[in-house]
Amino acid sequence: MADTITPLSEPEAVDLVNTVFASATERDIYTGYKLEIMILKPDDIRTEVMELRKD
């Protein structure tokens, strides 16, 4: 049985990265309070900044 890989859409990928970093900030005191994601496309580069925690 071959493994298949289903590509993520851009919103799914951004949500996954945000979730992973939000989980990391709960366990690591050295992780900052914001996440900056650079979204690279052949014709565009976009930056999204997200709040991670507020303690």
Residue pairs with C-beta under 8 A, 6 or more apart in sequence:
8 16
10 39
14 37
14 39
14 48
17 35
17 37
18 35
18 37
18 50
21 31
21 35
21 52
22 35
22 52
22 53
24 31
25 31
25 32
25 33
25 52
25 53
26 53
31 52
32 52
33 51
33 52
33 53
33 54
34 49
34 50
34 51
34 52
35 49
35 50
35 51
35 52
36 47
36 48
36 49
37 47
37 48
37 49
37 50
38 45
38 46
38 47
39 45
39 46
39 47
39 48
